[in-house]
């Protein structure tokens, strides 16, 4: 059905491409000017709609900068929130607003890294307000490759390896026919490119796309399983503790393939599952759906992603009789020594 809708809307791709190219040309010619703020700025973004692994990457990078005694904060547009404008999400400890007003990703990043966080769809205004609220050396911009109005000291592009491998697929077209926000030519703006293979083996770049990555600082990343955690008390378990158990798998993320795959590879039964849309805003309706499926399938527990767990925690009372766990993953960089040397040279020196 989705593919059919994309084909119907495909003529709009020509218009979209014209607008994107015109907008980018104005920035290249300096007709549109970028604004500098009083802090180092690192942008993390992608070329596609969702599923590249930006959030795990932002967590990894933010934790590294923090370990170097850098006063770092994260600014996001707050995708999926029901609020507008600038909001300070956290000063580095407990959240100042709930997930409905902040969005799930930034709340997860803030809680995981214990750093200041804020949301604003307008990054320049957001960064200026952020710096007025909190003293920062560096701002990490989450999902900002296309938001070019703010000057950045380092532009990092992260791309899903599976997406790159699907050469000639409908996905490798601009919106609305495909899932690309910008064409591959836009890789020239990136200072660093990270190809995220997630839980899959590393593959060579398709010959058709290789020229877009020539003479670029290119790295590969992958996911490792850190553990499985109880949502209610944060107690840690291993994947072996869930082997053979009939859990109800619940997730609302873009491209859940990797999440389901790693569960299967660790002998966790995924027969019973509910897959929601990306950035699913859970309500009582979804909670009741989860409860009904849980009891009708005689499931042992609910197993979800860390991003979904942030939102499900709002319903602790309604889910009090159900054990809920989330899979925690960490993003690792191949050749991390060289990678962090580049980060140091651009941001810390």
Buried (B, 14 or more C-beta within 10 A) or exposed (E): EEEEEBEEEBEEBEEBBEEBBEBBEEBEEEEEEEEEBEBBBBBBBBBBBBBBBBBBBBBBBBBBBBEBEBBBBBBBBBBBBEBEEBBBBBBBEEBBBEBBBBBBBBBBBBBBBEBBBBBBBBBBBBBBBBBEBBEBBBBBBBBBBBBBBBBBBBBBBBBBBBBBBEEEEEBBBBBBBBBBBBBBEBBEBBBBBBBBBBBBEEEEBEEEBEEBBEEBBBBBBBBEBEBBBBBBEEEEEEBEEBEEEBBBBBBBBBBBBBBBBBBEEBEBBBEBBBEBEBBBBBEEEBBEBBBEBBEEBEBBBBBBBBBBBBBBBBBEEBBEEBBBBBBBBBBEBBEBEEBBEBBEEBBBE
